[in-house]
Amino acid sequence: MSRRIIVVGGGAAGLMAAGQAASRGAEVVLLEKMAQPGRKINISGKGRCNITNTAELPDFLARFGRNGKFLRQCFQQFFSQELIRFFEERGLETVTERGGRVFPAQGRAGDVVALFRDWLAALPVSLRPDSRVDDLLIESGQLRGVLCNGQEVLGGAVILAAGGSSYPATGSSGDGCRLAALAGHSIVPLRPSLVPVETGGIAAKLAGLHLRNVGVRLLINGKKRADAFGELLFMKYGLSGPVILTLSSQMVDALREGNTVGVVIDLKPALDEPKLDARLLRDFTERRKEPMAVVLRGLLPEQMVPVCCAETSLPPERLAGEVTAAERKRLRGWLKAVALPVTGYRGFKEAIVTAGGVELAEVDSRTMQSKLCKGLYLAGELLDVQADTGGYNLQAAFSTGWLAGRSAAEQSLACPALPV
């Protein structure tokens, strides 16, 4: 039993860990509480699975903020190039798109899950679905197995890869952190990340409107803390879209700390105020006999025009040639700074990843082994590492799973076999 490795969780990290451990000669039992593994992979990237990003290592690590340094040694052994090669050697071609995002060539997340299923089927891996792990079996600081569905499953090492709390319908409900805590690990409070936010202001009137190439500034207690550029989506409750998701972790933390949070949207980031004023003056002069509701359609999506008129107190029937300098200034200011207060954020059901997790100081970054419990390894989203959208989080899951699987196998195979 000392040479058996138990992997808890059949997501990206767990599947990779199980395969790597088995490839190194270990007997592996993969316990997945859902009926099928890889459910979260199947919905990632809107069903396309953004598996990684081609950014260089320093830029890649920077996407994880202050905790990125924990992943350096892991990434130095198994990074994006190795992951892409891993998939392509097993028949899954990839394509690289805007921003260095890497996807399966056919755009199907299911192809990634199928690859892992076929790979593990050819290895000494026993996949056990519908298997909920309730407890760790620890004696004198040494892990000897888990309690699963009321029965003991014994092994010389356990790899916890049970995910965070985001998208709980896929099986990620915080079990990994609960089990890690049983082994004595500190848990940095879990909270949603890469998550839509709730706002006051005009969002509800613009629900469904998708804007591209806008700038967004994040204000905390009235001071600028960050900015981003990209796509934004108005929802009935607030804001979503890549640019909002990127900034959301800072918003969530600021709100949890009781700060005042707001966003300011620049609808014309390519034009500074003098250039925008010149554009407005030209349009209003050339189309001076047309009503503002018509002229503004050259500047804004149609859905936004009545909102703009209401927010700037500019009558939609006013002829463009009758707009005063003061009204033009008010319009210009609104186009460059649409302000919305952030009042809350959506829950784990809508969060792409989980922020928080197992305290990194308690995990050996060279092996992913727990520093508190011999034989316990941790990988994937249950660790306190999270990044922006763009393939970074899945790479971290695959890489930490790869390292945990290999490290656990090397330790287990180095131990003398014990009688069953």
DOZA-391486 format. One line per field, with one value per residue (C-alpha): residue number from 1; residue in three letters; chain; x, y, z. Coordinates in Angstrom, 1 decimal, m for minus. Each point is the difference from the previous one (the first is absolute). Layout:
DOZA-391486
nr: (NUM;...)
rest: (Ala;...)
kette: (A;...)
u: (X;...)
v: (Y;...)
w: (Z;...)
This chain:
DOZA-391486
nr: (1;2;3;4;5;6;7;8;9;10;11;12;13;14;15;16;17;18;19;20;21;22;23;24;25;26;27;28;29;30;31;32;33;34;35;36;37;38;39;40;41;42;43;44;45;46;47;48;49;50;51;52;53;54;55;56;57;58;59;60;61;62;63;64;65;66;67;68;69;70;71;72;73;74;75;76;77;78;79;80;81;82;83;84;85;86;87;88;89;90;91;92;93;94;95;96;97;98;99;100;101;102;103;104;105;106;107;108;109;110;111;112;113;114;115;116;117;118;119;120;121;122;123;124;125;126;127;128;129;130;131;132;133;134;135;136;137;138;139;140;141;142;143;144;145;146;147;148;149;150;151;152;153;154;155;156;157;158;159;160;161;162;163;164;165;166;167;168;169;170;171;172;173;174;175;176;177;178;179;180;181;182;183;184;185;186;187;188;189;190;191;192;193;194;195;196;197;198;199;200;201;202;203;204;205;206;207;208;209;210;211;212;213;214;215;216;217;218;219;220;221;222;223;224;225;226;227;228;229;230;231;232;233;234;235;236;237;238;239;240;241;242;243;244;245;246;247;248;249;250;251;252;253;254;255;256;257;258;259;260;261;262;263;264;265;266;267;268;269;270;271;272;273;274;275;276;277;278;279;280;281;282;283;284;285;286;287;288;289;290;291;292;293;294;295;296;297;298;299;300;301;302;303;304;305;306;307;308;309;310;311;312;313;314;315;316;317;318;319;320;321;322;323;324;325;326;327;328;329;330;331;332;333;334;335;336;337;338;339;340;341;342;343;344;345;346;347;348;349;350;351;352;353;354;355;356;357;358;359;360;361;362;363;364;365;366;367;368;369;370;371;372;373;374;375;376;377;378;379;380;381;382;383;384;385;386;387;388;389;390;391;392;393;394;395;396;397;398;399;400;401;402;403;404;405;406;407;408;409;410;411;412;413;414;415;416;417;418;419;420)
rest: (Met;Ser;Arg;Arg;Ile;Ile;Val;Val;Gly;Gly;Gly;Ala;Ala;Gly;Leu;Met;Ala;Ala;Gly;Gln;Ala;Ala;Ser;Arg;Gly;Ala;Glu;Val;Val;Leu;Leu;Glu;Lys;Met;Ala;Gln;Pro;Gly;Arg;Lys;Ile;Asn;Ile;Ser;Gly;Lys;Gly;Arg;Cys;Asn;Ile;Thr;Asn;Thr;Ala;Glu;Leu;Pro;Asp;Phe;Leu;Ala;Arg;Phe;Gly;Arg;Asn;Gly;Lys;Phe;Leu;Arg;Gln;Cys;Phe;Gln;Gln;Phe;Phe;Ser;Gln;Glu;Leu;Ile;Arg;Phe;Phe;Glu;Glu;Arg;Gly;Leu;Glu;Thr;Val;Thr;Glu;Arg;Gly;Gly;Arg;Val;Phe;Pro;Ala;Gln;Gly;Arg;Ala;Gly;Asp;Val;Val;Ala;Leu;Phe;Arg;Asp;Trp;Leu;Ala;Ala;Leu;Pro;Val;Ser;Leu;Arg;Pro;Asp;Ser;Arg;Val;Asp;Asp;Leu;Leu;Ile;Glu;Ser;Gly;Gln;Leu;Arg;Gly;Val;Leu;Cys;Asn;Gly;Gln;Glu;Val;Leu;Gly;Gly;Ala;Val;Ile;Leu;Ala;Ala;Gly;Gly;Ser;Ser;Tyr;Pro;Ala;Thr;Gly;Ser;Ser;Gly;Asp;Gly;Cys;Arg;Leu;Ala;Ala;Leu;Ala;Gly;His;Ser;Ile;Val;Pro;Leu;Arg;Pro;Ser;Leu;Val;Pro;Val;Glu;Thr;Gly;Gly;Ile;Ala;Ala;Lys;Leu;Ala;Gly;Leu;His;Leu;Arg;Asn;Val;Gly;Val;Arg;Leu;Leu;Ile;Asn;Gly;Lys;Lys;Arg;Ala;Asp;Ala;Phe;Gly;Glu;Leu;Leu;Phe;Met;Lys;Tyr;Gly;Leu;Ser;Gly;Pro;Val;Ile;Leu;Thr;Leu;Ser;Ser;Gln;Met;Val;Asp;Ala;Leu;Arg;Glu;Gly;Asn;Thr;Val;Gly;Val;Val;Ile;Asp;Leu;Lys;Pro;Ala;Leu;Asp;Glu;Pro;Lys;Leu;Asp;Ala;Arg;Leu;Leu;Arg;Asp;Phe;Thr;Glu;Arg;Arg;Lys;Glu;Pro;Met;Ala;Val;Val;Leu;Arg;Gly;Leu;Leu;Pro;Glu;Gln;Met;Val;Pro;Val;Cys;Cys;Ala;Glu;Thr;Ser;Leu;Pro;Pro;Glu;Arg;Leu;Ala;Gly;Glu;Val;Thr;Ala;Ala;Glu;Arg;Lys;Arg;Leu;Arg;Gly;Trp;Leu;Lys;Ala;Val;Ala;Leu;Pro;Val;Thr;Gly;Tyr;Arg;Gly;Phe;Lys;Glu;Ala;Ile;Val;Thr;Ala;Gly;Gly;Val;Glu;Leu;Ala;Glu;Val;Asp;Ser;Arg;Thr;Met;Gln;Ser;Lys;Leu;Cys;Lys;Gly;Leu;Tyr;Leu;Ala;Gly;Glu;Leu;Leu;Asp;Val;Gln;Ala;Asp;Thr;Gly;Gly;Tyr;Asn;Leu;Gln;Ala;Ala;Phe;Ser;Thr;Gly;Trp;Leu;Ala;Gly;Arg;Ser;Ala;Ala;Glu;Gln;Ser;Leu;Ala;Cys;Pro;Ala;Leu;Pro;Val)
kette: (A;A;A;A;A;A;A;A;A;A;A;A;A;A;A;A;A;A;A;A;A;A;A;A;A;A;A;A;A;A;A;A;A;A;A;A;A;A;A;A;A;A;A;A;A;A;A;A;A;A;A;A;A;A;A;A;A;A;A;A;A;A;A;A;A;A;A;A;A;A;A;A;A;A;A;A;A;A;A;A;A;A;A;A;A;A;A;A;A;A;A;A;A;A;A;A;A;A;A;A;A;A;A;A;A;A;A;A;A;A;A;A;A;A;A;A;A;A;A;A;A;A;A;A;A;A;A;A;A;A;A;A;A;A;A;A;A;A;A;A;A;A;A;A;A;A;A;A;A;A;A;A;A;A;A;A;A;A;A;A;A;A;A;A;A;A;A;A;A;A;A;A;A;A;A;A;A;A;A;A;A;A;A;A;A;A;A;A;A;A;A;A;A;A;A;A;A;A;A;A;A;A;A;A;A;A;A;A;A;A;A;A;A;A;A;A;A;A;A;A;A;A;A;A;A;A;A;A;A;A;A;A;A;A;A;A;A;A;A;A;A;A;A;A;A;A;A;A;A;A;A;A;A;A;A;A;A;A;A;A;A;A;A;A;A;A;A;A;A;A;A;A;A;A;A;A;A;A;A;A;A;A;A;A;A;A;A;A;A;A;A;A;A;A;A;A;A;A;A;A;A;A;A;A;A;A;A;A;A;A;A;A;A;A;A;A;A;A;A;A;A;A;A;A;A;A;A;A;A;A;A;A;A;A;A;A;A;A;A;A;A;A;A;A;A;A;A;A;A;A;A;A;A;A;A;A;A;A;A;A;A;A;A;A;A;A;A;A;A;A;A;A;A;A;A;A;A;A;A;A;A;A;A;A;A;A;A;A;A;A;A;A;A;A;A;A;A;A;A;A;A;A;A;A;A;A;A;A;A;A;A;A;A;A;A;A;A;A;A;A)
u: (0.0;2.9;0.6;m3.6;m0.8;m3.4;m1.1;m3.0;m1.7;m0.3;0.5;2.9;2.5;m1.3;0.0;3.5;1.2;m1.5;1.5;3.4;0.2;m1.1;2.4;2.8;m1.0;m2.4;m3.4;m2.6;m3.5;m1.8;m3.0;m2.5;m3.3;m1.9;m1.2;2.7;3.3;1.0;m3.4;1.6;2.4;m3.0;m1.5;3.3;0.6;m3.7;0.3;3.2;2.6;2.7;2.7;2.9;1.7;3.2;1.1;3.7;0.5;0.5;m3.2;m1.8;0.9;m0.9;m3.6;m0.2;0.9;2.1;m0.5;1.3;3.5;m1.2;m0.5;3.4;1.7;m3.0;m0.2;3.8;m0.7;m3.3;m1.2;m2.1;2.4;0.0;m3.8;m0.6;2.5;m1.8;m3.3;1.4;1.9;m3.3;m1.8;m1.5;1.0;m0.1;m0.3;1.2;m2.3;0.0;1.8;2.0;m3.0;0.3;m3.0;m0.7;0.1;m3.6;m1.2;m1.5;0.8;m1.3;3.0;2.2;m2.1;m0.1;3.8;0.5;m2.6;1.8;3.4;m1.0;m1.8;3.4;1.7;m0.3;m2.6;m3.2;m2.6;m2.8;m2.9;m2.7;2.7;m0.2;3.0;m1.1;3.2;3.7;1.5;3.0;2.0;3.0;0.2;0.2;m2.8;m1.2;m3.1;m3.4;m3.6;m2.1;m3.7;0.3;2.9;3.7;2.2;3.6;3.1;3.5;m0.8;m3.1;m0.1;m2.8;m1.2;m3.6;m0.2;m1.3;m3.7;m0.8;m2.6;m1.1;m2.3;3.2;1.1;2.1;m1.5;2.9;0.6;3.8;0.5;m2.2;2.2;3.2;m1.2;m0.4;3.7;0.8;0.3;m1.0;m2.6;0.1;m3.7;m1.7;m1.8;m1.1;2.5;m0.3;m3.6;m2.7;m0.7;m3.2;m0.3;m2.4;m0.4;m0.9;0.9;m3.6;m1.1;2.7;m0.3;1.3;2.1;3.5;2.7;3.5;3.1;m1.0;2.2;m0.9;1.5;m0.5;m0.5;0.3;m1.0;0.1;3.6;1.1;1.4;0.0;m1.1;m0.6;m1.0;m2.3;m3.5;m2.8;m3.6;m2.9;m2.2;m3.3;1.9;3.2;3.1;1.8;2.3;3.8;1.1;m2.3;1.0;3.7;m0.6;m2.6;2.4;1.1;m3.7;m1.0;2.8;m0.6;m3.8;0.7;2.2;m2.8;1.5;m2.0;0.5;m0.8;0.8;0.4;m0.5;1.7;m2.1;2.5;3.5;1.6;m0.8;1.3;m2.4;1.3;m0.3;m3.4;m1.2;1.2;m1.9;m3.2;0.3;0.5;m2.9;m2.4;1.0;m0.3;m3.3;m1.3;m3.6;m0.3;m1.3;2.5;m1.7;1.1;3.4;1.0;m0.5;3.3;1.7;m1.8;m2.0;m3.7;m0.9;2.2;m1.3;m3.1;2.0;2.7;m2.6;m1.5;3.3;1.3;m3.4;0.2;m3.5;0.1;m2.1;2.5;1.6;3.7;0.6;m1.7;2.2;1.8;3.7;m1.0;m2.2;2.8;2.4;m2.5;m0.4;3.7;0.6;m2.6;1.4;3.4;m1.2;m3.2;0.1;m1.8;0.2;0.9;m2.4;0.8;1.1;m1.5;0.5;2.0;m2.6;1.2;3.6;2.6;2.5;0.3;2.3;1.5;0.8;2.8;2.7;2.9;2.7;m1.2;0.7;3.4;0.0;2.7;m2.3;m3.5;0.3;m1.5;2.5;m2.4;m1.0;2.3;m1.4;m2.5;0.3;m2.1;m0.7;m2.3;m2.6;0.0;3.4;m0.1;1.1;m2.3;0.5;m1.7;m1.9;2.0;1.0;2.2;m2.1;m0.3;3.7;0.5;m2.3;1.7;3.5;m0.7;m1.7;2.9;2.5;m2.1;m0.5;3.6;1.2;m2.5;1.0;3.7;m0.6;m2.3;2.2;3.0;m1.7;0.3;m3.2;m2.1;m2.2;m3.6)
v: (0.0;2.3;0.1;1.0;3.7;1.4;3.0;1.9;2.0;m0.7;3.6;1.3;m0.3;m3.4;m1.6;1.2;m1.2;m3.4;m0.5;1.2;m2.2;m3.0;0.7;m0.1;m3.5;0.6;m1.6;2.8;0.3;3.1;0.9;2.4;0.9;0.7;m2.6;1.0;1.8;3.2;1.8;3.4;m0.5;m0.6;3.5;1.9;2.7;0.0;m3.6;0.5;m0.5;2.6;m2.4;2.4;3.1;0.6;2.9;m0.2;m1.2;3.4;1.4;m3.2;0.0;3.7;m1.0;m1.7;3.0;m0.3;m3.8;m0.6;m0.7;m3.2;m1.5;0.9;m3.4;m1.9;1.9;m0.4;m3.7;m0.1;3.1;1.0;m1.4;m3.4;0.1;0.7;m2.8;m2.3;0.5;m0.1;m3.2;m1.6;1.2;3.3;2.8;3.5;3.6;3.3;2.9;3.7;0.7;m3.2;m2.1;m3.7;m2.1;m3.5;0.4;m1.2;2.3;m2.8;m0.2;m3.6;m1.0;0.8;m2.1;m2.9;0.2;m0.4;m2.8;m2.0;0.7;m1.2;m3.1;m1.2;0.5;m1.8;2.5;m1.1;2.7;m0.1;2.5;0.9;m0.2;2.7;0.2;0.9;m0.2;m0.5;m3.0;1.4;m1.8;1.6;2.7;m2.6;m0.3;m3.5;0.5;1.6;m0.8;m0.2;m0.7;m1.4;m2.4;0.2;0.3;m0.5;1.3;1.4;3.5;2.1;2.8;2.5;1.6;0.6;3.5;3.2;1.1;1.5;m1.6;m2.4;m1.9;m1.5;m1.4;2.9;0.7;0.6;m3.6;0.3;2.8;m1.7;m3.1;2.0;1.7;m3.4;m0.6;3.3;2.3;3.7;1.1;3.5;1.0;m1.2;2.6;0.3;1.2;0.7;0.8;2.5;2.9;1.7;3.8;2.9;2.5;m0.7;m3.6;m1.4;2.3;m1.3;m3.7;m2.2;2.7;m1.2;2.6;m0.6;2.1;2.0;1.1;m0.6;1.6;m1.6;2.4;m0.9;2.6;2.5;m0.8;m1.7;m3.5;m1.7;0.3;m2.4;0.0;m2.3;m1.4;0.7;m1.3;1.8;m2.3;0.6;0.0;1.6;m0.7;m3.0;m0.7;m0.6;3.5;m0.2;m3.5;1.0;2.7;m1.9;m1.5;3.4;1.1;m3.0;0.4;3.8;m0.5;m2.7;2.5;2.5;2.4;2.1;m1.4;1.4;m0.4;2.7;m1.0;1.9;m0.6;1.8;m1.0;0.6;3.7;2.4;2.8;2.6;m2.5;m1.2;3.6;0.7;m3.1;1.1;3.5;m1.3;m2.4;2.6;2.5;m2.3;m1.5;3.2;m0.6;m3.5;m0.8;m1.1;m3.5;m0.6;1.6;m1.9;m3.3;0.8;0.0;m2.6;m3.2;0.7;m1.4;2.5;3.1;0.6;m0.7;2.4;2.8;m0.6;m0.1;3.2;1.8;0.4;m0.1;m2.6;2.2;2.9;0.8;m0.6;3.6;1.3;m1.8;2.5;m0.2;m0.8;m2.9;m1.3;0.1;m1.9;m2.7;m0.2;m0.6;m2.7;m1.9;0.0;m0.9;m2.0;m0.6;m2.9;m0.9;m3.6;m1.3;m3.7;m3.1;m3.2;m3.3;m3.2;m1.2;2.7;0.2;m1.4;m0.7;0.1;2.4;m1.1;m3.6;m1.9;2.3;m0.3;0.3;m3.5;m1.7;m0.9;1.7;m2.4;m3.1;1.2;m2.0;1.2;1.3;m1.0;m3.6;m2.5;m1.7;2.8;1.9;3.0;1.2;2.2;2.6;m0.9;1.7;3.8;0.9;1.6;2.1;2.0;m1.6;m1.2;m3.6;0.8;m1.8;m3.3;0.0;0.3;m2.9;m2.2;0.9;m0.5;m3.3;m1.1;0.8;m1.5;m3.2;m0.5;0.9;m2.3;m2.9;0.5;0.0;m3.0;m2.1;0.8;m1.5;m3.7;m2.0;m0.8;m3.1;0.5)
w: (0.0;0.6;m3.8;m0.8;m0.6;0.6;m2.0;1.2;m2.7;m3.8;m1.3;m1.9;2.8;1.2;m3.5;m0.7;3.4;m0.4;m3.5;1.0;3.1;m1.9;m2.8;2.6;1.1;2.8;0.6;0.0;1.3;m1.3;2.1;m1.6;1.7;m3.2;m2.4;m2.6;0.4;m1.7;0.2;0.7;m2.9;m2.2;0.7;0.2;m2.6;m1.0;m1.0;m1.9;2.8;0.0;1.1;0.4;m1.2;m2.0;2.2;1.2;3.6;1.7;m1.6;0.7;3.7;0.3;m0.9;3.4;2.0;3.1;0.3;m3.5;1.3;1.6;m3.5;m1.4;0.8;m1.2;m3.3;m0.5;m0.2;m1.9;m1.7;m3.0;m2.6;1.8;0.4;m3.7;m0.9;2.5;m1.8;m3.6;0.7;0.9;m3.1;1.1;m2.2;1.4;m1.4;1.4;m0.1;0.9;3.3;m0.2;1.0;m0.9;m0.8;m1.5;m3.8;m0.3;2.7;2.2;3.7;m0.2;m2.1;3.0;2.4;m2.6;m0.3;3.8;0.1;m2.7;1.5;3.5;m1.4;m1.3;3.3;3.4;1.2;1.6;m0.5;2.5;m0.7;2.5;2.7;2.7;2.3;3.5;2.1;m0.1;1.9;1.9;2.6;1.8;m2.7;m2.7;m2.6;m0.7;m2.1;m0.1;1.1;m3.2;0.0;3.5;m0.9;0.5;m3.1;0.9;m1.7;0.6;m1.4;m0.5;m2.6;0.8;m3.3;0.9;m1.4;1.6;0.4;m3.4;m2.2;2.8;m2.4;m1.6;3.4;1.3;3.3;2.3;1.0;m0.7;2.4;2.6;m0.2;0.0;3.2;1.6;m0.6;1.9;m3.0;0.3;m2.5;m1.5;m0.1;m3.2;m2.2;m3.6;m2.6;m3.7;0.9;m1.3;2.3;1.1;m0.5;0.3;m2.7;m3.6;m0.4;0.2;m2.8;m2.3;0.9;m2.8;m1.6;m0.9;m0.4;m1.5;0.3;3.1;2.8;3.7;3.1;3.4;2.8;3.7;2.5;m2.9;m1.0;m3.2;0.8;m3.4;m3.6;m2.9;m3.6;m1.9;m0.2;2.4;0.4;1.7;2.1;1.8;3.3;m1.1;m2.1;m1.5;m2.8;m0.2;1.1;3.1;0.9;m0.1;2.6;2.0;2.6;1.1;0.2;2.0;2.5;0.3;0.7;2.5;1.9;0.0;m2.6;m2.5;m3.5;m3.4;m3.6;m2.7;m3.6;m2.8;m3.1;m2.2;1.3;m3.4;0.2;2.6;1.0;m2.6;m2.8;1.1;0.3;m3.6;m1.1;1.7;m1.4;m3.5;0.2;1.5;m2.7;m3.0;1.3;1.6;m1.3;1.4;3.5;2.6;0.3;m3.6;0.1;3.1;m1.8;m1.7;3.4;2.0;m0.3;m0.6;3.4;1.7;m1.7;2.2;3.2;m1.1;m0.7;3.4;1.9;m1.7;0.1;m3.8;m1.6;m2.7;m2.3;0.3;m3.4;m0.1;m1.1;3.1;2.5;2.2;1.0;3.6;m1.2;m2.3;2.9;2.2;m2.7;m0.5;3.7;0.1;m3.0;1.7;3.5;0.5;3.7;1.8;3.7;0.7;2.6;0.1;m1.9;m1.3;1.8;m0.6;m2.5;m2.4;1.0;m2.4;2.7;3.8;1.8;3.2;1.0;1.7;1.4;m2.4;2.8;1.1;m3.3;m1.5;m3.4;m1.2;0.4;0.9;3.2;3.2;2.6;2.7;m0.9;m1.6;m3.0;m0.8;m3.2;m1.2;m3.5;m2.0;1.0;3.7;0.2;0.7;m3.6;m2.5;m3.1;m2.7;m2.9;m2.9;0.7;3.0;2.6;m2.0;m0.6;3.8;0.6;m2.6;1.2;3.7;m0.7;m2.2;2.8;2.8;m2.0;m0.8;3.5;1.7;m2.3;0.7;3.8;m0.1;m2.2;2.2;3.0;0.7;m0.8;3.1;0.3;m0.8)
